[in-house]
Amino acid sequence: MAAPERPRVGIVSDSALQRHRLQEAVAHFGLEGCFSGDPQRLLDQPQLPEARLWLVTLEGEADEAALFDHLLENTEAPVLFGLDTAPKTGATHYVRWERRLLDKLEQHLGPLEELDSAADLEQLAFTGPEVATTPDLPQWIPPAKPDTPADEVWILGASLGGPAAVKEFLDHLPAGLPVGFIYAQHIDGHFTEVLTRVLGRHAHYRLRHADAGMKVHNGDVVLLPVEHEWVLAEDGTLVEKDTPWPGPYGPSIDQVLLNVGEHYGNRCHAILFSGMGNDGAIAAPLLRAYGSRIWVQDSASCANSSMPDSVANTGCVSFTGTPRQLAKELVKTIEESCLLKRRQQQDPA
């Protein structure tokens, strides 16, 4: 089946830098540019390209009236004038500027983020590593008891293309790691049962729906529902709030990072996998301030790299790799931590 045609957007600015930053931003949301130029270039075109939306930002006002009349006479597409100046990519305020732009785009174009379909998820049932590729638990890592609460939790955040990446990651982890996972996946709520069944088929890790009162145990992959926000009580149990997740998509990965990080502190870490948009880019640096590790999937292996790239652009990421490399790095990191604890116990001084 052919992919649906992406909405086309025209960009007009008298600043080449602003045109470039707007082009980068709309590409993050899966939009296609059909025009990018200064006002005079657009005025010189009697026939405008077909666009679903026009974005106009001008530093000067000399061409504003003529440009407005030209657009009004030659297109029926909505025109957004007076956009905020885009800050430098990776700047503190860039992610918030990009979110404001997304809100405006979705007011005219509807929801923009693509989500994995049921067919995409079902196809994952037929993929999996060869037995020989699944590593054994290193000798320096004591096998964790699966029924004990996890002392260390990793948040797995993902959107478009995320289920395939997360499955590959889990399939390449050995059984018995002393770690639990909280999985925040942008997905249609109707497909969560399929996701649970497919991702739990080959991995050593139990994919479980979040339930009020449960704790994250070693070996758990707790899937957070999309409808309502979830937090952690003081004793580490999961609590469902009666309010929706903030932002356009659930679960909000930013909010998950904040909520889980508030309880676990530097015992909470995060890996951002494939996805569109920039969810996670606001909260990831805050989680990093606890001393947490922030990792992302590398661009080349993503179905859409906008989300992990946005997090990487904040400068808080300490490791980047394919899902298989991320799994290998996690095992290595836990092994080093176990060796350090062993040495400290042998030589307390």
Contacts in CASP RR format, 6 or more apart in sequence:
PFRMAT RR
TARGET T0000
AUTHOR 0000-0000-0000
METHOD contacts of the structure
MODEL  1
MAAPERPRVGIVSDSALQRHRLQEAVAHFGLEGCFSGDPQRLLDQPQLPE
ARLWLVTLEGEADEAALFDHLLENTEAPVLFGLDTAPKTGATHYVRWERR
LLDKLEQHLGPLEELDSAADLEQLAFTGPEVATTPDLPQWIPPAKPDTPA
DEVWILGASLGGPAAVKEFLDHLPAGLPVGFIYAQHIDGHFTEVLTRVLG
RHAHYRLRHADAGMKVHNGDVVLLPVEHEWVLAEDGTLVEKDTPWPGPYG
PSIDQVLLNVGEHYGNRCHAILFSGMGNDGAIAAPLLRAYGSRIWVQDSA
SCANSSMPDSVANTGCVSFTGTPRQLAKELVKTIEESCLLKRRQQQDPA
6 30 0 8 1.000
6 31 0 8 1.000
6 32 0 8 1.000
7 31 0 8 1.000
7 32 0 8 1.000
7 52 0 8 1.000
7 53 0 8 1.000
7 109 0 8 1.000
7 112 0 8 1.000
8 31 0 8 1.000
8 32 0 8 1.000
8 33 0 8 1.000
8 34 0 8 1.000
8 49 0 8 1.000
8 50 0 8 1.000
8 51 0 8 1.000
8 52 0 8 1.000
9 26 0 8 1.000
9 31 0 8 1.000
9 32 0 8 1.000
9 33 0 8 1.000
9 34 0 8 1.000
9 51 0 8 1.000
9 52 0 8 1.000
9 53 0 8 1.000
9 54 0 8 1.000
9 55 0 8 1.000
9 105 0 8 1.000
10 33 0 8 1.000
10 34 0 8 1.000
10 35 0 8 1.000
10 36 0 8 1.000
10 49 0 8 1.000
10 51 0 8 1.000
10 53 0 8 1.000
10 54 0 8 1.000
10 55 0 8 1.000
11 19 0 8 1.000
11 22 0 8 1.000
11 23 0 8 1.000
11 26 0 8 1.000
11 33 0 8 1.000
11 35 0 8 1.000
11 36 0 8 1.000
11 37 0 8 1.000
11 54 0 8 1.000
11 55 0 8 1.000
12 19 0 8 1.000
12 35 0 8 1.000
12 36 0 8 1.000
12 37 0 8 1.000
12 38 0 8 1.000
12 39 0 8 1.000
12 42 0 8 1.000
12 54 0 8 1.000
12 55 0 8 1.000
12 56 0 8 1.000
12 57 0 8 1.000
12 58 0 8 1.000
12 67 0 8 1.000
13 19 0 8 1.000
13 22 0 8 1.000
13 37 0 8 1.000
13 38 0 8 1.000
13 56 0 8 1.000
13 57 0 8 1.000
13 58 0 8 1.000
13 59 0 8 1.000
14 38 0 8 1.000
14 39 0 8 1.000
14 58 0 8 1.000
14 59 0 8 1.000
14 60 0 8 1.000
14 63 0 8 1.000
15 57 0 8 1.000
15 59 0 8 1.000
16 38 0 8 1.000
18 57 0 8 1.000
18 59 0 8 1.000
18 85 0 8 1.000
18 86 0 8 1.000
19 36 0 8 1.000
19 37 0 8 1.000
19 38 0 8 1.000
21 86 0 8 1.000
21 89 0 8 1.000
22 36 0 8 1.000
22 55 0 8 1.000
22 57 0 8 1.000
22 83 0 8 1.000
22 86 0 8 1.000
22 101 0 8 1.000
23 33 0 8 1.000
23 36 0 8 1.000
24 89 0 8 1.000
25 86 0 8 1.000
25 98 0 8 1.000
25 101 0 8 1.000
26 33 0 8 1.000
26 55 0 8 1.000
26 101 0 8 1.000
26 105 0 8 1.000
27 33 0 8 1.000
27 306 0 8 1.000
28 98 0 8 1.000
28 276 0 8 1.000
28 277 0 8 1.000
28 278 0 8 1.000
28 306 0 8 1.000
28 310 0 8 1.000
29 102 0 8 1.000
29 105 0 8 1.000
29 112 0 8 1.000
29 113 0 8 1.000
29 276 0 8 1.000
29 277 0 8 1.000
29 306 0 8 1.000
30 112 0 8 1.000
30 114 0 8 1.000
30 276 0 8 1.000
30 304 0 8 1.000
30 306 0 8 1.000
31 105 0 8 1.000
31 109 0 8 1.000
31 112 0 8 1.000
33 51 0 8 1.000
34 49 0 8 1.000
34 50 0 8 1.000
34 51 0 8 1.000
35 42 0 8 1.000
35 48 0 8 1.000
35 49 0 8 1.000
35 51 0 8 1.000
39 58 0 8 1.000
39 63 0 8 1.000
39 66 0 8 1.000
39 67 0 8 1.000
40 63 0 8 1.000
42 48 0 8 1.000
42 67 0 8 1.000
42 70 0 8 1.000
42 71 0 8 1.000
43 63 0 8 1.000
43 66 0 8 1.000
43 67 0 8 1.000
43 70 0 8 1.000
46 74 0 8 1.000
47 74 0 8 1.000
48 71 0 8 1.000
48 74 0 8 1.000
48 75 0 8 1.000
51 75 0 8 1.000
51 77 0 8 1.000
52 77 0 8 1.000
52 108 0 8 1.000
52 109 0 8 1.000
53 77 0 8 1.000
53 78 0 8 1.000
53 79 0 8 1.000
53 80 0 8 1.000
53 105 0 8 1.000
53 108 0 8 1.000
53 109 0 8 1.000
54 71 0 8 1.000
54 75 0 8 1.000
54 77 0 8 1.000
54 78 0 8 1.000
54 79 0 8 1.000
54 80 0 8 1.000
55 80 0 8 1.000
55 83 0 8 1.000
56 67 0 8 1.000
56 71 0 8 1.000
56 79 0 8 1.000
56 80 0 8 1.000
56 81 0 8 1.000
56 82 0 8 1.000
56 83 0 8 1.000
57 81 0 8 1.000
57 82 0 8 1.000
57 83 0 8 1.000
57 84 0 8 1.000
57 85 0 8 1.000
58 64 0 8 1.000
58 67 0 8 1.000
58 82 0 8 1.000
59 85 0 8 1.000
64 81 0 8 1.000
68 79 0 8 1.000
68 81 0 8 1.000
71 79 0 8 1.000
72 79 0 8 1.000
78 108 0 8 1.000
80 104 0 8 1.000
80 108 0 8 1.000
83 101 0 8 1.000
83 104 0 8 1.000
84 97 0 8 1.000
84 100 0 8 1.000
84 101 0 8 1.000
86 94 0 8 1.000
86 97 0 8 1.000
87 93 0 8 1.000
87 94 0 8 1.000
87 97 0 8 1.000
88 94 0 8 1.000
89 313 0 8 1.000
90 313 0 8 1.000
90 314 0 8 1.000
90 315 0 8 1.000
94 313 0 8 1.000
95 278 0 8 1.000
95 281 0 8 1.000
95 282 0 8 1.000
95 310 0 8 1.000
95 314 0 8 1.000
96 282 0 8 1.000
98 277 0 8 1.000
98 278 0 8 1.000
98 310 0 8 1.000
99 278 0 8 1.000
99 282 0 8 1.000
102 112 0 8 1.000
102 248 0 8 1.000
102 277 0 8 1.000
103 248 0 8 1.000
105 112 0 8 1.000
106 112 0 8 1.000
106 248 0 8 1.000
111 248 0 8 1.000
112 276 0 8 1.000
113 159 0 8 1.000
113 160 0 8 1.000
113 186 0 8 1.000
113 248 0 8 1.000
113 249 0 8 1.000
113 276 0 8 1.000
113 277 0 8 1.000
114 160 0 8 1.000
114 276 0 8 1.000
114 304 0 8 1.000
115 159 0 8 1.000
115 160 0 8 1.000
115 186 0 8 1.000
115 187 0 8 1.000
115 188 0 8 1.000
116 160 0 8 1.000
116 161 0 8 1.000
116 162 0 8 1.000
116 163 0 8 1.000
116 187 0 8 1.000
116 191 0 8 1.000
117 188 0 8 1.000
117 191 0 8 1.000
118 190 0 8 1.000
118 191 0 8 1.000
118 194 0 8 1.000
120 161 0 8 1.000
120 163 0 8 1.000
120 164 0 8 1.000
121 163 0 8 1.000
121 191 0 8 1.000
121 194 0 8 1.000
121 195 0 8 1.000
121 198 0 8 1.000
122 194 0 8 1.000
122 198 0 8 1.000
124 163 0 8 1.000
124 164 0 8 1.000
124 167 0 8 1.000
124 198 0 8 1.000
124 199 0 8 1.000
125 197 0 8 1.000
125 198 0 8 1.000
125 201 0 8 1.000
127 164 0 8 1.000
127 167 0 8 1.000
127 168 0 8 1.000
128 167 0 8 1.000
128 168 0 8 1.000
128 171 0 8 1.000
128 202 0 8 1.000
129 168 0 8 1.000
129 171 0 8 1.000
129 172 0 8 1.000
129 202 0 8 1.000
133 172 0 8 1.000
134 171 0 8 1.000
134 172 0 8 1.000
134 174 0 8 1.000
135 172 0 8 1.000
135 173 0 8 1.000
135 174 0 8 1.000
135 328 0 8 1.000
135 331 0 8 1.000
136 174 0 8 1.000
137 143 0 8 1.000
137 174 0 8 1.000
137 175 0 8 1.000
137 176 0 8 1.000
137 177 0 8 1.000
138 174 0 8 1.000
138 331 0 8 1.000
138 335 0 8 1.000
140 335 0 8 1.000
140 338 0 8 1.000
140 339 0 8 1.000
140 342 0 8 1.000
141 176 0 8 1.000
141 177 0 8 1.000
141 178 0 8 1.000
141 331 0 8 1.000
141 334 0 8 1.000
141 335 0 8 1.000
141 338 0 8 1.000
142 178 0 8 1.000
142 338 0 8 1.000
143 175 0 8 1.000
143 176 0 8 1.000
144 150 0 8 1.000
144 176 0 8 1.000
144 177 0 8 1.000
144 178 0 8 1.000
144 179 0 8 1.000
144 218 0 8 1.000
144 219 0 8 1.000
145 218 0 8 1.000
146 176 0 8 1.000
146 206 0 8 1.000
146 217 0 8 1.000
146 218 0 8 1.000
146 219 0 8 1.000
147 217 0 8 1.000
148 217 0 8 1.000
148 218 0 8 1.000
149 215 0 8 1.000
149 216 0 8 1.000
149 217 0 8 1.000
149 218 0 8 1.000
149 236 0 8 1.000
150 178 0 8 1.000
150 179 0 8 1.000
150 180 0 8 1.000
150 216 0 8 1.000
150 217 0 8 1.000
150 218 0 8 1.000
150 219 0 8 1.000
150 220 0 8 1.000
151 178 0 8 1.000
151 267 0 8 1.000
152 178 0 8 1.000
152 179 0 8 1.000
152 180 0 8 1.000
152 264 0 8 1.000
152 267 0 8 1.000
152 268 0 8 1.000
152 269 0 8 1.000
152 334 0 8 1.000
153 179 0 8 1.000
153 180 0 8 1.000
153 181 0 8 1.000
153 182 0 8 1.000
153 216 0 8 1.000
153 260 0 8 1.000
153 264 0 8 1.000
153 267 0 8 1.000
153 268 0 8 1.000
153 269 0 8 1.000
154 179 0 8 1.000
154 180 0 8 1.000
154 181 0 8 1.000
154 182 0 8 1.000
154 268 0 8 1.000
154 269 0 8 1.000
154 270 0 8 1.000
154 271 0 8 1.000
154 330 0 8 1.000
155 181 0 8 1.000
155 182 0 8 1.000
155 183 0 8 1.000
155 184 0 8 1.000
155 253 0 8 1.000
155 256 0 8 1.000
155 257 0 8 1.000
155 260 0 8 1.000
155 268 0 8 1.000
155 269 0 8 1.000
155 270 0 8 1.000
155 271 0 8 1.000
156 166 0 8 1.000
156 169 0 8 1.000
156 181 0 8 1.000
156 182 0 8 1.000
156 183 0 8 1.000
156 184 0 8 1.000
156 185 0 8 1.000
156 221 0 8 1.000
156 270 0 8 1.000
156 271 0 8 1.000
156 273 0 8 1.000
157 183 0 8 1.000
157 184 0 8 1.000
157 185 0 8 1.000
157 253 0 8 1.000
157 256 0 8 1.000
157 270 0 8 1.000
157 271 0 8 1.000
157 272 0 8 1.000
157 273 0 8 1.000
157 280 0 8 1.000
158 165 0 8 1.000
158 166 0 8 1.000
158 183 0 8 1.000
158 184 0 8 1.000
158 185 0 8 1.000
158 186 0 8 1.000
158 272 0 8 1.000
158 273 0 8 1.000
158 274 0 8 1.000
158 275 0 8 1.000
158 307 0 8 1.000
159 185 0 8 1.000
159 186 0 8 1.000
159 249 0 8 1.000
159 274 0 8 1.000
159 275 0 8 1.000
159 276 0 8 1.000
159 277 0 8 1.000
159 279 0 8 1.000
159 304 0 8 1.000
159 307 0 8 1.000
160 186 0 8 1.000
160 274 0 8 1.000
160 275 0 8 1.000
160 276 0 8 1.000
160 303 0 8 1.000
160 304 0 8 1.000
161 273 0 8 1.000
161 274 0 8 1.000
161 275 0 8 1.000
161 302 0 8 1.000
161 303 0 8 1.000
161 304 0 8 1.000
162 185 0 8 1.000
162 273 0 8 1.000
162 274 0 8 1.000
162 275 0 8 1.000
162 303 0 8 1.000
163 185 0 8 1.000
163 187 0 8 1.000
163 195 0 8 1.000
163 198 0 8 1.000
163 199 0 8 1.000
164 274 0 8 1.000
164 303 0 8 1.000
165 273 0 8 1.000
165 274 0 8 1.000
165 297 0 8 1.000
165 301 0 8 1.000
165 302 0 8 1.000
165 303 0 8 1.000
165 323 0 8 1.000
166 183 0 8 1.000
166 185 0 8 1.000
166 199 0 8 1.000
166 273 0 8 1.000
166 323 0 8 1.000
167 198 0 8 1.000
167 199 0 8 1.000
167 202 0 8 1.000
167 203 0 8 1.000
168 322 0 8 1.000
168 323 0 8 1.000
168 324 0 8 1.000
168 327 0 8 1.000
169 271 0 8 1.000
169 273 0 8 1.000
169 323 0 8 1.000
169 324 0 8 1.000
169 326 0 8 1.000
169 327 0 8 1.000
170 199 0 8 1.000
170 200 0 8 1.000
170 203 0 8 1.000
170 204 0 8 1.000
170 205 0 8 1.000
170 221 0 8 1.000
170 327 0 8 1.000
171 202 0 8 1.000
171 203 0 8 1.000
172 323 0 8 1.000
172 324 0 8 1.000
172 327 0 8 1.000
172 328 0 8 1.000
173 203 0 8 1.000
173 204 0 8 1.000
173 205 0 8 1.000
173 327 0 8 1.000
173 330 0 8 1.000
173 331 0 8 1.000
174 204 0 8 1.000
174 331 0 8 1.000
175 204 0 8 1.000
176 204 0 8 1.000
176 218 0 8 1.000
176 219 0 8 1.000
177 218 0 8 1.000
177 219 0 8 1.000
177 330 0 8 1.000
177 331 0 8 1.000
177 334 0 8 1.000
178 218 0 8 1.000
178 334 0 8 1.000
178 338 0 8 1.000
179 218 0 8 1.000
179 219 0 8 1.000
179 330 0 8 1.000
179 334 0 8 1.000
180 205 0 8 1.000
180 216 0 8 1.000
180 217 0 8 1.000
180 218 0 8 1.000
180 219 0 8 1.000
180 220 0 8 1.000
180 221 0 8 1.000
180 222 0 8 1.000
181 205 0 8 1.000
181 216 0 8 1.000
181 219 0 8 1.000
181 220 0 8 1.000
181 221 0 8 1.000
181 222 0 8 1.000
182 216 0 8 1.000
182 221 0 8 1.000
182 222 0 8 1.000
182 224 0 8 1.000
182 256 0 8 1.000
182 260 0 8 1.000
183 207 0 8 1.000
183 221 0 8 1.000
183 222 0 8 1.000
183 223 0 8 1.000
183 224 0 8 1.000
184 224 0 8 1.000
184 250 0 8 1.000
184 251 0 8 1.000
184 252 0 8 1.000
184 253 0 8 1.000
184 256 0 8 1.000
185 195 0 8 1.000
185 223 0 8 1.000
185 224 0 8 1.000
185 251 0 8 1.000
186 226 0 8 1.000
186 249 0 8 1.000
186 250 0 8 1.000
186 251 0 8 1.000
186 253 0 8 1.000
186 275 0 8 1.000
186 279 0 8 1.000
187 195 0 8 1.000
187 226 0 8 1.000
188 226 0 8 1.000
189 225 0 8 1.000
189 226 0 8 1.000
189 227 0 8 1.000
192 209 0 8 1.000
192 223 0 8 1.000
192 225 0 8 1.000
192 226 0 8 1.000
195 207 0 8 1.000
195 223 0 8 1.000
196 207 0 8 1.000
196 208 0 8 1.000
196 209 0 8 1.000
196 223 0 8 1.000
199 207 0 8 1.000
199 221 0 8 1.000
200 206 0 8 1.000
200 207 0 8 1.000
200 221 0 8 1.000
203 221 0 8 1.000
204 219 0 8 1.000
205 219 0 8 1.000
205 220 0 8 1.000
205 221 0 8 1.000
206 219 0 8 1.000
206 220 0 8 1.000
206 221 0 8 1.000
207 221 0 8 1.000
207 223 0 8 1.000
208 214 0 8 1.000
208 220 0 8 1.000
208 221 0 8 1.000
208 222 0 8 1.000
208 223 0 8 1.000
209 222 0 8 1.000
209 223 0 8 1.000
209 225 0 8 1.000
210 222 0 8 1.000
210 223 0 8 1.000
210 224 0 8 1.000
210 225 0 8 1.000
210 230 0 8 1.000
210 238 0 8 1.000
210 240 0 8 1.000
211 238 0 8 1.000
212 237 0 8 1.000
212 238 0 8 1.000
212 239 0 8 1.000
212 240 0 8 1.000
213 233 0 8 1.000
213 237 0 8 1.000
213 238 0 8 1.000
213 239 0 8 1.000
214 222 0 8 1.000
214 237 0 8 1.000
214 238 0 8 1.000
215 235 0 8 1.000
215 236 0 8 1.000
215 237 0 8 1.000
215 238 0 8 1.000
216 222 0 8 1.000
216 236 0 8 1.000
216 238 0 8 1.000
222 238 0 8 1.000
224 230 0 8 1.000
224 251 0 8 1.000
224 256 0 8 1.000
225 240 0 8 1.000
225 251 0 8 1.000
226 245 0 8 1.000
226 249 0 8 1.000
226 250 0 8 1.000
226 251 0 8 1.000
227 244 0 8 1.000
227 250 0 8 1.000
228 240 0 8 1.000
228 241 0 8 1.000
228 242 0 8 1.000
228 243 0 8 1.000
228 244 0 8 1.000
228 245 0 8 1.000
229 240 0 8 1.000
229 241 0 8 1.000
229 243 0 8 1.000
229 244 0 8 1.000
229 245 0 8 1.000
229 246 0 8 1.000
229 251 0 8 1.000
229 252 0 8 1.000
229 255 0 8 1.000
229 259 0 8 1.000
230 238 0 8 1.000
230 239 0 8 1.000
230 240 0 8 1.000
230 241 0 8 1.000
230 251 0 8 1.000
230 256 0 8 1.000
230 259 0 8 1.000
231 238 0 8 1.000
231 239 0 8 1.000
231 241 0 8 1.000
231 259 0 8 1.000
232 238 0 8 1.000
232 239 0 8 1.000
232 259 0 8 1.000
232 260 0 8 1.000
232 262 0 8 1.000
232 263 0 8 1.000
232 264 0 8 1.000
233 239 0 8 1.000
234 263 0 8 1.000
236 263 0 8 1.000
244 250 0 8 1.000
245 251 0 8 1.000
245 252 0 8 1.000
245 255 0 8 1.000
246 252 0 8 1.000
246 254 0 8 1.000
246 255 0 8 1.000
249 279 0 8 1.000
252 279 0 8 1.000
253 272 0 8 1.000
253 279 0 8 1.000
253 280 0 8 1.000
253 283 0 8 1.000
253 307 0 8 1.000
254 279 0 8 1.000
254 280 0 8 1.000
254 281 0 8 1.000
254 282 0 8 1.000
254 283 0 8 1.000
255 283 0 8 1.000
257 270 0 8 1.000
257 280 0 8 1.000
257 283 0 8 1.000
257 284 0 8 1.000
257 286 0 8 1.000
257 287 0 8 1.000
258 283 0 8 1.000
258 286 0 8 1.000
258 287 0 8 1.000
260 268 0 8 1.000
261 268 0 8 1.000
261 287 0 8 1.000
261 290 0 8 1.000
261 292 0 8 1.000
265 290 0 8 1.000
265 291 0 8 1.000
265 292 0 8 1.000
266 290 0 8 1.000
266 291 0 8 1.000
266 292 0 8 1.000
268 287 0 8 1.000
268 290 0 8 1.000
268 292 0 8 1.000
269 287 0 8 1.000
269 292 0 8 1.000
269 293 0 8 1.000
269 294 0 8 1.000
269 295 0 8 1.000
270 284 0 8 1.000
270 287 0 8 1.000
270 292 0 8 1.000
270 293 0 8 1.000
270 294 0 8 1.000
270 295 0 8 1.000
271 295 0 8 1.000
271 296 0 8 1.000
271 297 0 8 1.000
271 326 0 8 1.000
272 280 0 8 1.000
272 284 0 8 1.000
272 294 0 8 1.000
272 295 0 8 1.000
272 296 0 8 1.000
272 297 0 8 1.000
272 307 0 8 1.000
272 308 0 8 1.000
272 311 0 8 1.000
273 296 0 8 1.000
273 297 0 8 1.000
273 302 0 8 1.000
273 307 0 8 1.000
273 308 0 8 1.000
273 323 0 8 1.000
274 297 0 8 1.000
274 301 0 8 1.000
274 302 0 8 1.000
274 303 0 8 1.000
274 304 0 8 1.000
274 305 0 8 1.000
274 307 0 8 1.000
274 308 0 8 1.000
275 302 0 8 1.000
275 303 0 8 1.000
275 304 0 8 1.000
275 305 0 8 1.000
275 306 0 8 1.000
275 307 0 8 1.000
275 308 0 8 1.000
276 304 0 8 1.000
276 306 0 8 1.000
276 307 0 8 1.000
277 306 0 8 1.000
277 307 0 8 1.000
277 310 0 8 1.000
278 306 0 8 1.000
278 307 0 8 1.000
278 310 0 8 1.000
278 311 0 8 1.000
279 307 0 8 1.000
280 307 0 8 1.000
280 310 0 8 1.000
280 311 0 8 1.000
281 307 0 8 1.000
281 310 0 8 1.000
281 311 0 8 1.000
281 313 0 8 1.000
281 314 0 8 1.000
284 294 0 8 1.000
284 311 0 8 1.000
284 314 0 8 1.000
284 316 0 8 1.000
284 317 0 8 1.000
285 314 0 8 1.000
285 315 0 8 1.000
285 316 0 8 1.000
287 294 0 8 1.000
287 316 0 8 1.000
288 294 0 8 1.000
288 316 0 8 1.000
293 318 0 8 1.000
293 319 0 8 1.000
293 333 0 8 1.000
294 311 0 8 1.000
294 316 0 8 1.000
294 317 0 8 1.000
294 318 0 8 1.000
295 317 0 8 1.000
295 318 0 8 1.000
295 319 0 8 1.000
295 320 0 8 1.000
295 321 0 8 1.000
295 326 0 8 1.000
295 329 0 8 1.000
296 308 0 8 1.000
296 309 0 8 1.000
296 311 0 8 1.000
296 312 0 8 1.000
296 317 0 8 1.000
296 319 0 8 1.000
296 320 0 8 1.000
296 321 0 8 1.000
297 305 0 8 1.000
297 308 0 8 1.000
297 320 0 8 1.000
297 321 0 8 1.000
297 322 0 8 1.000
297 323 0 8 1.000
297 326 0 8 1.000
298 305 0 8 1.000
298 308 0 8 1.000
298 320 0 8 1.000
298 321 0 8 1.000
298 322 0 8 1.000
298 325 0 8 1.000
299 305 0 8 1.000
299 308 0 8 1.000
299 309 0 8 1.000
300 322 0 8 1.000
301 321 0 8 1.000
301 322 0 8 1.000
301 323 0 8 1.000
302 308 0 8 1.000
308 320 0 8 1.000
311 317 0 8 1.000
312 320 0 8 1.000
319 326 0 8 1.000
319 329 0 8 1.000
321 329 0 8 1.000
END
